[in-house]
Amino acid sequence: MLSRLLLALTTRRPRAWELVETGLNGLAADLAREGWQVRFAGPRWDFVWTREWQTPHACRILVLPDPGQGGPCPLGEPER
């Protein structure tokens, strides 16, 4: 229970424009149809949730690095 609270406090929902900008809008829509959600985490917490994957998996959450905090764009740099 504590780990689920920590997951909620250390991740955030991506804004719609961030999904479009990073190219994740299609993936997020596909995951939502399956009952999953995409959330962003800062660099340190992304590392933690990558290692402790059981909690996000049980909550049906895909944790990705936050591109707004210096995390890599998950699908590469968007075309400008």
A tleap script that builds the chain and sets N, CA, C and O, in Angstrom:
source leaprc.protein.ff14SB
mol = sequence {
  NMET LEU SER ARG LEU LEU LEU ALA LEU THR
  THR ARG ARG PRO ARG ALA TRP GLU LEU VAL
  GLU THR GLY LEU ASN GLY LEU ALA ALA ASP
  LEU ALA ARG GLU GLY TRP GLN VAL ARG PHE
  ALA GLY PRO ARG TRP ASP PHE VAL TRP THR
  ARG GLU TRP GLN THR PRO HIE ALA CYS ARG
  ILE LEU VAL LEU PRO ASP PRO GLY GLN GLY
  GLY PRO CYS PRO LEU GLY GLU PRO GLU CARG
}
set mol.1.N position { 0.817 -1.180 0.000 }
set mol.1.CA position { 0.000 0.000 0.000 }
set mol.1.C position { 0.873 1.260 0.000 }
set mol.1.O position { 0.582 2.220 -0.713 }
set mol.2.N position { 1.927 1.251 0.790 }
set mol.2.CA position { 2.832 2.385 0.841 }
set mol.2.C position { 3.528 2.587 -0.512 }
set mol.2.O position { 3.736 3.721 -0.944 }
set mol.3.N position { 3.880 1.496 -1.164 }
set mol.3.CA position { 4.557 1.630 -2.461 }
set mol.3.C position { 3.623 2.221 -3.514 }
set mol.3.O position { 4.083 2.946 -4.396 }
set mol.4.N position { 2.330 1.930 -3.445 }
set mol.4.CA position { 1.375 2.516 -4.397 }
set mol.4.C position { 1.222 4.017 -4.168 }
set mol.4.O position { 1.108 4.791 -5.119 }
set mol.5.N position { 1.219 4.421 -2.900 }
set mol.5.CA position { 1.156 5.841 -2.580 }
set mol.5.C position { 2.418 6.545 -3.075 }
set mol.5.O position { 2.338 7.634 -3.645 }
set mol.6.N position { 3.570 5.934 -2.861 }
set mol.6.CA position { 4.831 6.502 -3.325 }
set mol.6.C position { 4.843 6.611 -4.846 }
set mol.6.O position { 5.342 7.597 -5.388 }
set mol.7.N position { 4.304 5.617 -5.536 }
set mol.7.CA position { 4.216 5.665 -6.997 }
set mol.7.C position { 3.362 6.857 -7.437 }
set mol.7.O position { 3.728 7.576 -8.367 }
set mol.8.N position { 2.240 7.062 -6.777 }
set mol.8.CA position { 1.358 8.179 -7.129 }
set mol.8.C position { 2.018 9.529 -6.859 }
set mol.8.O position { 1.803 10.487 -7.603 }
set mol.9.N position { 2.813 9.605 -5.810 }
set mol.9.CA position { 3.444 10.873 -5.448 }
set mol.9.C position { 4.698 11.191 -6.261 }
set mol.9.O position { 5.103 12.351 -6.339 }
set mol.10.N position { 5.310 10.188 -6.860 }
set mol.10.CA position { 6.580 10.408 -7.562 }
set mol.10.C position { 6.446 10.355 -9.077 }
set mol.10.O position { 7.440 10.488 -9.790 }
set mol.11.N position { 5.238 10.164 -9.573 }
set mol.11.CA position { 5.001 10.175 -11.012 }
set mol.11.C position { 3.887 11.169 -11.310 }
set mol.11.O position { 3.173 11.618 -10.414 }
set mol.12.N position { 3.756 11.500 -12.585 }
set mol.12.CA position { 2.683 12.410 -12.973 }
set mol.12.C position { 2.106 11.983 -14.311 }
set mol.12.O position { 2.764 11.328 -15.119 }
set mol.13.N position { 0.866 12.371 -14.516 }
set mol.13.CA position { 0.239 12.108 -15.800 }
set mol.13.C position { 0.824 13.052 -16.839 }
set mol.13.O position { 1.035 14.230 -16.554 }
set mol.14.N position { 1.087 12.553 -18.031 }
set mol.14.CA position { 1.588 13.447 -19.079 }
set mol.14.C position { 0.465 14.333 -19.607 }
set mol.14.O position { -0.696 13.926 -19.658 }
set mol.15.N position { 0.825 15.524 -19.990 }
set mol.15.CA position { -0.145 16.423 -20.632 }
set mol.15.C position { -0.342 15.964 -22.067 }
set mol.15.O position { 0.543 15.334 -22.647 }
set mol.16.N position { -1.494 16.275 -22.642 }
set mol.16.CA position { -1.812 15.817 -24.002 }
set mol.16.C position { -0.759 16.273 -25.007 }
set mol.16.O position { -0.366 15.500 -25.881 }
set mol.17.N position { -0.299 17.513 -24.896 }
set mol.17.CA position { 0.688 18.005 -25.855 }
set mol.17.C position { 2.029 17.305 -25.695 }
set mol.17.O position { 2.779 17.183 -26.663 }
set mol.18.N position { 2.347 16.836 -24.474 }
set mol.18.CA position { 3.607 16.105 -24.270 }
set mol.18.C position { 3.554 14.754 -24.973 }
set mol.18.O position { 4.549 14.301 -25.538 }
set mol.19.N position { 2.390 14.114 -24.936 }
set mol.19.CA position { 2.253 12.833 -25.624 }
set mol.19.C position { 2.423 13.006 -27.129 }
set mol.19.O position { 3.071 12.188 -27.782 }
set mol.20.N position { 1.841 14.072 -27.679 }
set mol.20.CA position { 1.971 14.332 -29.109 }
set mol.20.C position { 3.416 14.674 -29.451 }
set mol.20.O position { 3.972 14.161 -30.422 }
set mol.21.N position { 4.018 15.541 -28.647 }
set mol.21.CA position { 5.389 15.991 -28.911 }
set mol.21.C position { 6.391 14.840 -28.850 }
set mol.21.O position { 7.347 14.812 -29.624 }
set mol.22.N position { 6.183 13.898 -27.944 }
set mol.22.CA position { 7.115 12.773 -27.803 }
set mol.22.C position { 6.742 11.582 -28.670 }
set mol.22.O position { 7.479 10.598 -28.731 }
set mol.23.N position { 5.602 11.668 -29.338 }
set mol.23.CA position { 5.181 10.572 -30.210 }
set mol.23.C position { 4.534 9.416 -29.460 }
set mol.23.O position { 4.414 8.315 -29.997 }
set mol.24.N position { 4.120 9.662 -28.227 }
set mol.24.CA position { 3.538 8.597 -27.405 }
set mol.24.C position { 2.009 8.573 -27.424 }
set mol.24.O position { 1.399 7.735 -26.759 }
set mol.25.N position { 1.386 9.477 -28.173 }
set mol.25.CA position { -0.071 9.547 -28.141 }
set mol.25.C position { -0.728 8.256 -28.619 }
set mol.25.O position { -1.725 7.832 -28.036 }
set mol.26.N position { -0.209 7.633 -29.641 }
set mol.26.CA position { -0.762 6.368 -30.129 }
set mol.26.C position { -0.573 5.246 -29.123 }
set mol.26.O position { -1.490 4.462 -28.877 }
set mol.27.N position { 0.618 5.170 -28.542 }
set mol.27.CA position { 0.899 4.148 -27.538 }
set mol.27.C position { 0.018 4.331 -26.316 }
set mol.27.O position { -0.527 3.360 -25.791 }
set mol.28.N position { -0.125 5.573 -25.857 }
set mol.28.CA position { -0.956 5.851 -24.685 }
set mol.28.C position { -2.414 5.468 -24.943 }
set mol.28.O position { -3.083 4.937 -24.057 }
set mol.29.N position { -2.902 5.735 -26.146 }
set mol.29.CA position { -4.285 5.377 -26.486 }
set mol.29.C position { -4.458 3.859 -26.507 }
set mol.29.O position { -5.457 3.338 -26.010 }
set mol.30.N position { -3.490 3.153 -27.079 }
set mol.30.CA position { -3.554 1.686 -27.096 }
set mol.30.C position { -3.517 1.113 -25.685 }
set mol.30.O position { -4.273 0.196 -25.360 }
set mol.31.N position { -2.645 1.650 -24.857 }
set mol.31.CA position { -2.549 1.175 -23.473 }
set mol.31.C position { -3.824 1.477 -22.692 }
set mol.31.O position { -4.260 0.661 -21.880 }
set mol.32.N position { -4.423 2.637 -22.927 }
set mol.32.CA position { -5.657 3.006 -22.220 }
set mol.32.C position { -6.786 2.041 -22.557 }
set mol.32.O position { -7.602 1.716 -21.695 }
set mol.33.N position { -6.837 1.584 -23.797 }
set mol.33.CA position { -7.862 0.603 -24.178 }
set mol.33.C position { -7.687 -0.715 -23.429 }
set mol.33.O position { -8.653 -1.445 -23.207 }
set mol.34.N position { -6.449 -1.011 -23.044 }
set mol.34.CA position { -6.157 -2.241 -22.313 }
set mol.34.C position { -6.207 -2.043 -20.799 }
set mol.34.O position { -5.973 -2.987 -20.044 }
set mol.35.N position { -6.512 -0.814 -20.346 }
set mol.35.CA position { -6.602 -0.541 -18.912 }
set mol.35.C position { -5.317 -0.064 -18.268 }
set mol.35.O position { -5.233 0.004 -17.041 }
set mol.36.N position { -4.313 0.267 -19.070 }
set mol.36.CA position { -3.044 0.758 -18.558 }
set mol.36.C position { -2.989 2.268 -18.702 }
set mol.36.O position { -3.779 2.849 -19.447 }
set mol.37.N position { -2.065 2.911 -17.999 }
set mol.37.CA position { -1.833 4.333 -18.172 }
set mol.37.C position { -0.346 4.625 -18.205 }
set mol.37.O position { 0.466 3.897 -17.633 }
set mol.38.N position { -0.008 5.711 -18.892 }
set mol.38.CA position { 1.381 6.170 -18.991 }
set mol.38.C position { 1.567 7.283 -17.970 }
set mol.38.O position { 0.732 8.181 -17.860 }
set mol.39.N position { 2.672 7.219 -17.220 }
set mol.39.CA position { 3.009 8.278 -16.270 }
set mol.39.C position { 4.491 8.585 -16.425 }
set mol.39.O position { 5.289 7.711 -16.766 }
set mol.40.N position { 4.845 9.837 -16.171 }
set mol.40.CA position { 6.234 10.278 -16.240 }
set mol.40.C position { 6.808 10.391 -14.837 }
set mol.40.O position { 6.106 10.742 -13.888 }
set mol.41.N position { 8.097 10.089 -14.722 }
set mol.41.CA position { 8.819 10.232 -13.450 }
set mol.41.C position { 10.133 10.946 -13.724 }
set mol.41.O position { 10.727 10.798 -14.792 }
set mol.42.N position { 10.576 11.722 -12.744 }
set mol.42.CA position { 11.867 12.394 -12.849 }
set mol.42.C position { 12.989 11.375 -12.916 }
set mol.42.O position { 12.761 10.188 -12.683 }
set mol.43.N position { 14.203 11.823 -13.233 }
set mol.43.CA position { 15.321 10.901 -13.448 }
set mol.43.C position { 15.579 9.922 -12.303 }
set mol.43.O position { 15.771 8.731 -12.547 }
set mol.44.N position { 15.585 10.395 -11.077 }
set mol.44.CA position { 15.866 9.482 -9.957 }
set mol.44.C position { 14.737 8.481 -9.763 }
set mol.44.O position { 14.979 7.290 -9.569 }
set mol.45.N position { 13.514 8.965 -9.815 }
set mol.45.CA position { 12.379 8.070 -9.589 }
set mol.45.C position { 12.159 7.135 -10.760 }
set mol.45.O position { 11.686 6.014 -10.571 }
set mol.46.N position { 12.489 7.568 -11.959 }
set mol.46.CA position { 12.407 6.654 -13.096 }
set mol.46.C position { 13.344 5.473 -12.880 }
set mol.46.O position { 12.996 4.330 -13.176 }
set mol.47.N position { 14.530 5.756 -12.364 }
set mol.47.CA position { 15.494 4.702 -12.057 }
set mol.47.C position { 14.935 3.745 -11.005 }
set mol.47.O position { 15.058 2.527 -11.137 }
set mol.48.N position { 14.322 4.302 -9.960 }
set mol.48.CA position { 13.744 3.471 -8.896 }
set mol.48.C position { 12.655 2.569 -9.462 }
set mol.48.O position { 12.652 1.366 -9.197 }
set mol.49.N position { 11.727 3.130 -10.238 }
set mol.49.CA position { 10.599 2.336 -10.742 }
set mol.49.C position { 11.018 1.370 -11.842 }
set mol.49.O position { 10.315 0.396 -12.111 }
set mol.50.N position { 12.154 1.628 -12.480 }
set mol.50.CA position { 12.678 0.650 -13.435 }
set mol.50.C position { 13.168 -0.590 -12.690 }
set mol.50.O position { 12.994 -1.716 -13.155 }
set mol.51.N position { 13.779 -0.368 -11.533 }
set mol.51.CA position { 14.286 -1.485 -10.724 }
set mol.51.C position { 13.161 -2.172 -9.941 }
set mol.51.O position { 13.146 -3.396 -9.818 }
set mol.52.N position { 12.244 -1.398 -9.424 }
set mol.52.CA position { 11.122 -1.927 -8.634 }
set mol.52.C position { 9.865 -1.930 -9.498 }
set mol.52.O position { 8.911 -1.205 -9.216 }
set mol.53.N position { 9.866 -2.729 -10.527 }
set mol.53.CA position { 8.806 -2.705 -11.532 }
set mol.53.C position { 7.511 -3.377 -11.077 }
set mol.53.O position { 6.477 -3.203 -11.721 }
set mol.54.N position { 7.543 -4.135 -9.989 }
set mol.54.CA position { 6.362 -4.884 -9.573 }
set mol.54.C position { 5.185 -3.983 -9.213 }
set mol.54.O position { 4.044 -4.297 -9.551 }
set mol.55.N position { 5.443 -2.880 -8.540 }
set mol.55.CA position { 4.351 -1.985 -8.132 }
set mol.55.C position { 3.684 -1.329 -9.339 }
set mol.55.O position { 2.460 -1.393 -9.452 }
set mol.56.N position { 4.435 -0.699 -10.248 }
set mol.56.CA position { 3.752 -0.135 -11.419 }
set mol.56.C position { 3.017 -1.201 -12.235 }
set mol.56.O position { 1.928 -0.953 -12.752 }
set mol.57.N position { 3.611 -2.372 -12.344 }
set mol.57.CA position { 2.967 -3.441 -13.108 }
set mol.57.C position { 1.648 -3.852 -12.455 }
set mol.57.O position { 0.650 -4.052 -13.147 }
set mol.58.N position { 1.638 -3.977 -11.144 }
set mol.58.CA position { 0.403 -4.340 -10.432 }
set mol.58.C position { -0.661 -3.251 -10.563 }
set mol.58.O position { -1.858 -3.542 -10.563 }
set mol.59.N position { -0.222 -2.001 -10.675 }
set mol.59.CA position { -1.156 -0.870 -10.832 }
set mol.59.C position { -1.486 -0.602 -12.302 }
set mol.59.O position { -2.260 0.303 -12.612 }
set mol.60.N position { -0.904 -1.380 -13.191 }
set mol.60.CA position { -1.101 -1.223 -14.632 }
set mol.60.C position { -0.679 0.173 -15.097 }
set mol.60.O position { -1.427 0.881 -15.772 }
set mol.61.N position { 0.545 0.539 -14.710 }
set mol.61.CA position { 1.120 1.839 -15.058 }
set mol.61.C position { 2.458 1.621 -15.752 }
set mol.61.O position { 3.300 0.860 -15.276 }
set mol.62.N position { 2.642 2.297 -16.879 }
set mol.62.CA position { 3.924 2.299 -17.577 }
set mol.62.C position { 4.642 3.586 -17.196 }
set mol.62.O position { 4.192 4.674 -17.556 }
set mol.63.N position { 5.750 3.477 -16.475 }
set mol.63.CA position { 6.508 4.647 -16.020 }
set mol.63.C position { 7.631 4.917 -17.015 }
set mol.63.O position { 8.447 4.044 -17.311 }
set mol.64.N position { 7.651 6.151 -17.524 }
set mol.64.CA position { 8.671 6.579 -18.480 }
set mol.64.C position { 9.411 7.792 -17.940 }
set mol.64.O position { 8.879 8.515 -17.097 }
set mol.65.N position { 10.642 8.029 -18.415 }
set mol.65.CA position { 11.380 9.211 -17.977 }
set mol.65.C position { 10.663 10.481 -18.426 }
set mol.65.O position { 10.148 10.549 -19.542 }
set mol.66.N position { 10.634 11.468 -17.566 }
set mol.66.CA position { 9.974 12.731 -17.865 }
set mol.66.C position { 10.833 13.546 -18.825 }
set mol.66.O position { 11.920 13.978 -18.444 }
set mol.67.N position { 10.379 13.768 -20.055 }
set mol.67.CA position { 11.199 14.539 -20.999 }
set mol.67.C position { 11.356 15.992 -20.578 }
set mol.67.O position { 12.300 16.652 -21.011 }
set mol.68.N position { 10.460 16.508 -19.750 }
set mol.68.CA position { 10.558 17.877 -19.274 }
set mol.68.C position { 11.615 18.070 -18.201 }
set mol.68.O position { 11.971 19.204 -17.881 }
set mol.69.N position { 12.124 16.972 -17.636 }
set mol.69.CA position { 13.153 17.046 -16.605 }
set mol.69.C position { 14.472 16.476 -17.095 }
set mol.69.O position { 15.283 15.984 -16.310 }
set mol.70.N position { 14.671 16.548 -18.367 }
set mol.70.CA position { 15.942 16.092 -18.925 }
set mol.70.C position { 15.955 14.622 -19.291 }
set mol.70.O position { 16.991 14.096 -19.697 }
set mol.71.N position { 14.813 13.944 -19.155 }
set mol.71.CA position { 14.736 12.549 -19.556 }
set mol.71.C position { 14.745 12.450 -21.075 }
set mol.71.O position { 14.316 13.379 -21.759 }
set mol.72.N position { 15.222 11.347 -21.600 }
set mol.72.CA position { 15.256 11.209 -23.054 }
set mol.72.C position { 13.840 11.100 -23.607 }
set mol.72.O position { 12.941 10.577 -22.948 }
set mol.73.N position { 13.658 11.592 -24.809 }
set mol.73.CA position { 12.378 11.425 -25.478 }
set mol.73.C position { 12.233 9.930 -25.761 }
set mol.73.O position { 13.094 9.364 -26.434 }
set mol.74.N position { 11.183 9.272 -25.278 }
set mol.74.CA position { 11.079 7.812 -25.379 }
set mol.74.C position { 11.197 7.260 -26.796 }
set mol.74.O position { 11.723 6.162 -26.978 }
set mol.75.N position { 10.729 7.982 -27.794 }
set mol.75.CA position { 10.788 7.476 -29.168 }
set mol.75.C position { 11.752 8.276 -30.010 }
set mol.75.O position { 11.603 8.331 -31.231 }
set mol.76.N position { 12.735 8.896 -29.390 }
set mol.76.CA position { 13.700 9.708 -30.117 }
set mol.76.C position { 13.213 11.148 -30.203 }
set mol.76.O position { 12.110 11.463 -29.757 }
set mol.77.N position { 14.014 11.998 -30.764 }
set mol.77.CA position { 13.651 13.408 -30.877 }
set mol.77.C position { 12.544 13.581 -31.911 }
set mol.77.O position { 12.635 13.037 -33.012 }
set mol.78.N position { 11.492 14.339 -31.567 }
set mol.78.CA position { 10.428 14.581 -32.550 }
set mol.78.C position { 10.941 15.465 -33.677 }
set mol.78.O position { 11.822 16.301 -33.482 }
set mol.79.N position { 10.375 15.265 -34.850 }
set mol.79.CA position { 10.767 16.077 -35.997 }
set mol.79.C position { 10.230 17.484 -35.835 }
set mol.79.O position { 9.109 17.672 -35.364 }
set mol.80.N position { 11.009 18.461 -36.215 }
set mol.80.CA position { 10.598 19.872 -36.115 }
set mol.80.C position { 10.331 20.426 -37.470 }
set mol.80.O position { 9.974 21.597 -37.599 }
savepdb mol mol.pdb
quit
